Amino acid sequence: MKYCLFQHNGHPEYGLVESLAGREAITRVLLKAPESGGDVEDVATRPIPHIPLAEAKLLAPVRPSKIICVGRNYRAHAAELGNEVPQEPLIFFKPPSSLLAPGEPILRPKISQRTDYEGELGVVIGRRCHKPSPDEDMRSCILGYTAVNDFTARDLQKQDSQWTRGKGFDTFCPVGPVVSNEIDPWAGVSVETRVNGDLRQQGNTRDFIFPLDVIVRYIAEVMTLLPGDLIATGTPEGVGPVVSGDVVEVTVEGVGTLRNPVRDE
Ligand code: MG
């Protein structure tokens, strides 16, 4: 299934997204949050007059207690920034206050001279997970997948010995447009980023250094993953700067395109 979070009659509601005659539309409202437990396919729904997804006022489709990011999970990207291929996953946080809805402007802070897009596959956690047993299937912790732009003040990231400032500004975590459980990153999912329509990044999750089960287990050994938590799984090669007036699009195969303009704050 695919779902979104959208503004409906003055309230945020989760909507079931279906393809109708080749166009995606919101056809039903979910009567409880999809990450609230149980099988997401069993969540009760109520039909609504169909709303084309392109016309809906979308919100970021996640409400995470935390956003955990993986750095350098594609060899070619590690190399392009002059870094060694890591021996174990490199993780860091973005604050939930950095979340941004599809279509909303990413604001470049005045104190940064260089802000970069990073198109990534996002993983949405579906159940509580902490210190999993060795035979526990990490896929069962995953509710679905989305697109994330791990937007970065690259100059500030390089100045600091850790990345909270460079990664953590408000609006630096666009997410969406939907969450889907219909894709299989282990089999390969393409992740592409365009700036003003020009293709800048073209990766595939087949090329992850650490597959998702390794990443989820690694994180869950450290901290309790909670339903709704978001993992940004690392960006392929081709990162680069954007300026005010640019439009960044992150396309995850089977999820859709996350589009945000860039503005100076
Ligand atoms: Mg990243």
Residues whose N, C-alpha, C, O or C-beta is under 5 A from the ligand:
A	BS01	MG	V70 E118 D150 G234 T235
